[in-house]
Amino acid sequence: MTVEESSNYRKLVVWQKSMVFADQVIALIETLDTSRKHYRLYEQLEAATTSIPMNIAEGQGRDSKKEFIRFLFIARGSLFETLTLLEIFKMRKWISQEQFEGLENQSNEIARMINGLVKSIAQRV
């Protein structure tokens, strides 16, 4: 498989949407100003949110459909981790209910897309 062939992940709408989602979460983190800096939580949120598109891309670049599915499950887990951290940020009032709901809506769409892609790939295994 060439790099050109393996970069087909860029054509996946779920990858595109997860990239936008990650960018929005990082932009939100950059605006946070708490009285006590919680850099570890910020770093964990950045790691979790960027892990979503990275695992989609890595899985697509693997040699088998089973491996791709495994990486899609990892991406979905990172999505849920991101959402959990955002819940904590909302509870701490570091982000508003509206900010949370907007990101939660996006994450729900991405989760549905990942689930659909897994089902589509699994039917062809």
NORUR-V970995 format. One line per field, one symbol per residue. psi: psi as a letter, one per 30 degrees, with the letter a starting at -180 (. if undefined). A space follows every 10 residues. Layout:
BEGIN
psi->???
END
This chain:
BEGIN
psi->kleeefgfff fkeeeeefee eeeeeeeeef fkjlfjkiee eeeeeeeeef fdfeeeeeef flfleeeeee eeeeeeeeee eeeeeeeeee efgflleeee eeeeeeeeee eeeeeeeeee eefg.
END
